[in-house]
Amino acid sequence: MPFVSRKKYKSRREKSQSSTRIIKIVIATILVLALVLVIMNWTYLRDYVITSFY
C-alpha cells in the first residue's frame, strides 16, 4: 500500500459519528473507574453515609 500524504475527506456526519464514539468510550471508562473506586472504598462510604444521618 503506497504512502499517501493527503488526508481522506470526512463528511460532517462521519466526523460526528467518530466524535460521538470517542465521547461514549470516555464516559464508559469514567463510569467503570468510578464503580471500581466505590467498590474499593465501600466500607468508608457506607460509614460516612450512616454517620451523616445522626
MIVOTOR-336953 format. One record per residue (C-alpha): x, y, z. Coordinates in steps of 0.25 Angstrom, whole numbers, padded with zeros to 4 digits, always signed. Example, Ala and Ser with C-alpha at 12.3 -4.5 7.8 and 13.67 -1.06 7.14 Angstrom:
<sites>
+0049-0018+0031
+0055-0004+0029
</sites>
This chain:
<sites>
+0000+0000+0000
+0006+0013-0004
+0008+0025+0005
-0002+0036+0003
+0001+0049+0010
-0013+0055+0007
-0024+0053+0017
-0036+0046+0013
-0048+0055+0013
-0058+0053+0024
-0072+0058+0023
-0079+0065+0035
-0087+0052+0038
-0074+0044+0039
-0067+0054+0048
-0080+0054+0057
-0080+0039+0058
-0065+0038+0061
-0066+0048+0072
-0079+0042+0078
-0072+0029+0078
-0060+0035+0086
-0069+0042+0096
-0076+0029+0098
-0063+0022+0101
-0058+0033+0110
-0072+0033+0118
-0071+0018+0119
-0057+0018+0124
-0061+0029+0135
-0073+0020+0140
-0064+0008+0141
-0054+0015+0149
-0064+0021+0158
-0070+0008+0160
-0057+0002+0164
-0054+0013+0174
-0067+0011+0180
-0065-0004+0182
-0051-0001+0187
-0056+0009+0198
-0069+0003+0201
-0067+0002+0216
-0063+0016+0217
-0074+0022+0208
-0085+0013+0216
-0079+0018+0229
-0079+0033+0224
-0094+0032+0220
-0098+0025+0232
-0092+0035+0242
-0097+0047+0234
-0111+0044+0237
-0110+0044+0252
</sites>
